[in-house]
Structure formats: C-alpha cells, structure tokens
Amino acid sequence: MPCPVLIVGRSGTVRHANDHALALFPAAAPGLSLAECAAAWLADAHEQKAAADARGANGANTVVSGYIAGRSYEAHPTVQDDGEVVWWLVDDTDHRLAREALHIEQERTAFLAEASNALLSSLHLERCMDVTAQLAAEHLSAAALVIAPGSGCRLPVVTCVRGQKPVRDQWEIDPQEVPGLAEALQGFPPVPSRWIDPVTAPEWLIPEGFGEVGSIVVTPLPGHGVPAGALVLLRHSGEPAFSEEEEVFARLFAARSGAAMSAARMYAEQSSVSKVLMRELLPPALHQIAGVEFAGGYRPSKDRERIGGDFYDVHPAGAEGEPSFAVLGDVSGKGLEAAVLTGKIRNTLHALLPMAGDHQRMLELLNGALLNSHHTRFATLVLVSAVREGGAVHLRVTSAGHPPALIVRADGSVEESASRGTLVGAFPRAPATTVCETLAPGDFCVLFTDGFTEAKGGPLDEEMYGDERFQDALSRCAGMPGEAVVEHVQMLASQWVGSGQHDDMAVMVIAAPKSHHLSMVGGHTKGRFTA
Amino acid sequence: MTHSTLSLSPQDLLWQAVSTGDEHAATSTVFDALEHGLPAQEVLLELIAPVQRRVGEEWAANRLTVAQEHAASAIDDRAIAALSHRTATAAGTGAAGKGRVVVACVDGEWHGLPARLLSEVLKLRGWTVDHLGAQVTTDHLIEHIHQTGPDLVALSSSIATRLPTAHAAITAVQATGTPVLVGGAAFGRHGQYAALLGADAWAPDAKAAADRLDQGPLKRPAQAHQPIDDLPHLDDQEYTMVARTKSRLVRTVMAGLEDRFPALRAYTPAQRGHTAEDVALITDFLAAALYTDDPELFTTFLTWTAEILTARGVPARSLIPVLDILGEDLKDFPRAAGMLARATDRLAQPHRGRLAREQA
C-alpha cells in the first residue's frame, strides 16, 4: 500500500512530497522548510537525524511517532547516498489503540492477580479491609473507603487516600444518608453500584483534607450469604469521572474483596466459638498453693490441636491447713472426642471435692458416673492430696490403673509410689489403694501419662523412651524448680520423638520448695515470707 | 543477706542466685535494682540479659548440664515475671499505642528467655505484645496471626539445626502479609542466615530489635513467595535426603564405629545411647549446613564439639571416623561430601584452621 513519503535535505528543506504526503501536509512544496509545512515533531526528528548523521552516527534509523490531523503515524527514515533523508509515514492509529487497550487489560489482570494474592493471604477481617482500601486507592480512585456491617450503631471503616496508609476507625453514622449504602451493608436486596452526587454526600464520607470531590461511586461488596460491606470510591474534581468500563472493573475487584472479607468474618466467628468451647478443656496454669509448688505441662498428640485425651487439674484447699487436691489422667483415645470426656471427668471430680479426704470413694463415684454415661471410653488417673507442714509436704497418692507417681528426692534417687488400682469407666467397681508419702524440702513428686515413657523415636528411631530413661532424666532434675522439671522432661521427650508421631503427653510436678521461704505471695510481689 | 554478698555487683548476685536455684534471692536482686532507681528496661537488658547470656556460655562450655541450665532459666523467668507484674501494676494497664507484635520461638526451640526478654522490653516501650513462648508450632502461629492481625512477628531461635523449621515459619508468616523480624544465635553472628531465609529484619539482641521497631514499620513482605525461591540449591535434594534418612545414617555410623573401635562394643547401653545422640546431632548440623549451603556452619559446630571433647579429656580426632563413615555413605552427594571433607581437614589440623579463620 502506498504511503506518504517526504524527501528532505540535510538542512531541513523539503525536496519532494508524494501525493499521499501532500494529502497530509497540503503546504509541503519543495523548497520549503519542513518546520514551516509539516508537523513539528517530524521537523524535530529530522533535525536530530541530520545532526546525528553529520556526526557520522550512520545507520541509526530511529523510528519516531506522533499525531497528524488526529491520527497517529510512525515515521521511518532512510538516508540516501547524497545525505537526503526519505521519511516514510505509516498510519498506526488502529495498531496503537489496540496496543493501548491491551496494555490496560494487562494492567488490570495483573492488578486483579495482585489483589487476589493479597486478599487470600489473610483471614483477618481488618487486614482484609486494609488491603481492599489500599488497593482501591492505588489503582481505582484517589481515595477509597471500606465500610463493614457493624454489630451495633458503630460501623468499622477503613479509609485510604492514595499514597497514604489505610486508617481504621469506628464511625457512628447513619448509612441511610448515602443512597445504596444501607442496602449494601445489609447484603440484601442486591443493589448495583450507585453514583452519588458529591454535593449531596454527607461530610463524613469525604476524607479530611481530600479537597473538592469530583465523583463518588458506592459499590456493594458481595458476601455470599453474609453481608460483607461496601466500597466507596472518590475522585478529585479535576480527574475524569468513572467510565462504565471502570465501574465494571471496580465490581470485579469488589467481588474478590467481598469474598475474602466474608471468609475472614466466618473464620473469626468459628474460631471465637471454638475458643470459648475449648477454654474449659485447656489444662489450667498451675502455680504455688499454700507452700506447695505445682507445675504442669501438656502436649497433645496432634500439633494442630491444643487439647486431647490427657488432662490435669489442681484445686486449692477449702480451708487453711487442709490439703490441696491434684489429679492427672489419661482418657482412652485422642483428639477432640477424648478431650470432651476429660472435661466431664474434671467437672465430676470438682463436684466430688468435698470427699477428697477419701480417694477411693471419689474413684467409685467417678466410676459410676462414667459407666452411666453414653461414652464407651475409660480413663486411668492418679489423685494426690498435698498439704504442707513445716518444710515438708505430705501427700496421699491414689493410682487408678495409671503409671505410678514418682518421688524424686533431693539427692536424685527416684522412688515409685506403691499405690495401685483399677482404671475407671470400664468395670462395675474401681478399687484402689491409697499410699502416704512425705516430701522433704527439695523433693518432688511427678505425675505423668504414658505418652512420655512410650514415646517412640531416639537417634536410632522406633526405640521406646522407656521408664529407665525417664527416671534417669528426673534424677538429674533433683532440686530444680517445678516448671524447670516440667520443661526439661517435655524437651527431652520432644527431642526423642523428633518429627515422628506421638501420643498425648501430660506431666505434673508437685514439689516441696527447697528454700524455707514461702515463695512470694501470689507469686508476683516481694510480699511476706515465712521463715 | 550476709555482709559478704554486699560487695558483689547485682549481676554477680543474680548469677549466684540463678546458678544455685534460689528464686527468692533472684527476685530480691531484681527488686533491689528497681528500688535503687534502675529503670525496668535496664534491669532486663543490663542485669537479667547478661546473666542469661552467661548461663548459655556456661552450658556451651559444658560447665552447666542441660538440666541445670533449665533450672537457671526457670529462676530467671520467675524473676522476669515478678518484674513484669510489678511494672505493669505501677504503669497501669496497657497504654499501648504503637501496634501489636507477636513474639514466639520456632517449633522445637526450648530456649524461651531471649524471646521473653524481647516481649518485656517491647511492652515497656508501648507495644501490645502477644507472647506465645517457647516451641510454637507454625500451625499455632499462623492461626494466631489470622485471629489477631499483628503488625509484625518476632521469631527467636538459638540452634542452627532449627533453621529449616524457622524458614518454614518465616515464609508462612510472610504469606499472611505480615513482616518477620528474627533473632537468636541460630541466625548467625551477623544475621547472615536471616538474610538468606528472607526474613524482613534481623536483630542481634532484644534492645536492637526494639530500637529497630521504633524506627518505623517493616515493609510488608512481597507476595507469592516460596521457600525454594530463597534457596535454589535445595533443588539437588541433598538436604532432603540427609534429613529424611537421619536414623539410617546414625545406624550406619554406629555400626561402622564398632568395626573401627571394638571398645565401643563394651559400652553400656546408656553410653551407646549418648554416642548415638551425638552422631544424630552431627547429622542434624550437616543437614542444616546443606539447607543453608554454608559449609562453615558445619565446621564451626564440629570445632566447638571438638573443644568440648578436649575439655572432657577426649581427643578431638575421635570425631574424624564419624565424618569418614558419613563421607563414605554420602559419597554420591557432592555438597555433603565436600562439607564432610572440609570439616575433616579442619579437625585434623585445628591450628591451621583457627589461623585461617582469624585471617578471614
């Protein structure tokens, strides 16, 4: 296809213009300067080309482009032997438009991918709102507000102005003041994006110091069954208003944000429910009670969970001079279902505290309660009543089918408590014997579940940790504070199993403090000490 | 308190209390320092931290057993708890406004005190702190982040064998859009492994960490980041192979050692157990060196082990057969074989090695 051609001398004088060139530049007669009769950008390009050629930089036939009469042209130079430059003009308007459209589409796709990545990465509602506001303010408008449905009359709002950080706040506002906002917050009925006349917009909708608002659009964030909120986009008065295409694109973005925010909201609700339910099943934090040191540690078999089939509990004495009551046990099975039964056993024992003076009676009653329940599981446990007298701590220990309590003396010797009994929840009777022990200052008593001794692993793998290693480890802990003993045996067991499978592991240490000071009252103040 | 203790510095007093397991004396020393006008932050950083460092050094030099170290740390921890309770009561509850930080030790990390010190310092500087404590599984950490949306996670690890686990935790946290600051001896004296594993910041101690956070927020980590992006050398699978077959390697070494040292057959089960544990630890460090592709990580550990053995009257050369057997077993793995050979050279000529290190 013939194209417009101009032949131009080194000095910028037009030598020849073909008919197509004349159609573009009707004044382009030979002998005239290019600057007088053609587009300025072409004249400039020629001047630069001529200067470059004069320096000897031949061959650098750089293509330039510009507009002539509303259309876009590329100008390709070729240099003739006599130094004249032939400019071939190619109309690339359609090509350029297509390229620009492609570029916009590529940018939008990249933006949506970035938005999806950023939104999917967090299940935290406020974080999702931050990300939504920030991305919208960077890519869609000069400022963006994300308004979430609130529980009362206060609504959580995140505002972000382009180039700034998102700001979280709670606003007491009436969404009815903004057309479409109240519906968007309720999630029903479905509403399209709404244009708001900036003049009618309430003051709170416009970020402080934003300046004059040119256009506002309110887009609902679809929540798939749960309301997710609304996205408000604001542009300055100097900027172009939202095109229809941009509005469609904003809706695509809103769909992603809405899905992420509703997922985050559901996750938060679920986790708060399980947190409340789990609170009662978590092992309690132990501390010193009436001069007796208690410390405990628990590791469930599944690292994802916090609870399992092992449990322990300590109940302080009702009156001064009476023993505190401690229990540690193991319900058959693992996971949540076993944990539910541990809760039941703990509650039952709590109710039976008035008869803590008679462990056997307690076990019989607990046995009856478990037999009458719909659970088919059974449990082993060990009960200890501990009271301090002078520097010593007196214990009554009763084991119901559980590994025997170990007494570790200050000199490192380890004794097994002689109490024996039957597990509870399986047979009509649960007989057991109670044994009295005395802890001198620096001695401690260890209650543990078989998760420790039956842990498999070690440097050669598949080897059982075993009673001997466990007792050796405890022997080396002689004289240590209770928490340190707990932490130490937990560490050894955890290193033993490595990354392998393991059972629930619970351990409790009951110690007669080494110093004759009663440790700080309440454990936190310098307080009073008794000699 | 006797007169003889009056001449001792508070640090010496605290060390004495901590190393003898005297909680009462430890807490008294801390409270006395507060009453003499030392600000709580200084008590943490200038009194408790140096004493805890000394506990670590004494353990590393084999002058404290692991159990004693636990006992000392427990006493320190109680002193910190008492201090924390007292300063919180004095200051009223949470005038926090700087933001929320989650402080945790990586899974398998039992040295919780450095993280505890950081938590207390950050609290004193006005941050809201969620202290998750020692050995936090990555699952729990991520769950906590989704629930609370912190501005930052601070991760602590003391032993280089935990670096692969730390890396998994770092990338998982960053995938939630939360930046990670790391600290602790595991990350190298100059934080070189922190940079290698893509952490957003590193600090050599609690004070530096708190100062760094006061300078301004850390940048949000880049999206879609995979562990392998940081460590392309993992492509050769040498780390995976050594880590997965660790117990087989330990067995091979134990069997090989029996052939070379018939005396080993007369060891008691407990003695053999200890030897096997030592071999397992050497394998762990080899795996960590393969993970980070840093032969020096392995050599440094072996030199340190050799020094401890020498202190116990065992010649350091006894480690060389272990390396030889591992080298024979892993001869088809060029990086592992190279690291083992290099460590053998260093052990065989410790003085030359030391000199080379000093020159470097």
Interface residues (C-beta under 8 A of the other chain):
Chain A: E114 N117 A118 S121 S122 L123 H124 L125 E126 R127 V131 A264 Y267 A268 S271 D303 R304 R306 G458 P459 L460 D461 E462 R469 D472 A473 R476 C477 G479 M480 P481 E483 A484 E487 H488 M491 S494 Q495 K514 S515 H517 S519 M520 G523 H524 T525 K526 F529
Chain B: G21 D22 E23 H24 T27 S28 F31 T65 V66 A67 H70 A71 S73 A74 I75 D77 R78 A81 A82 H85 R86 D107 G108 W110 A134 Q135 T137 D139 H140 E143 I145 H146 Q147 T148 G149 A175 T176 G177 Q223 A224 S247 V250 R251 M254 A270 G273 A276 E277 V279 A280
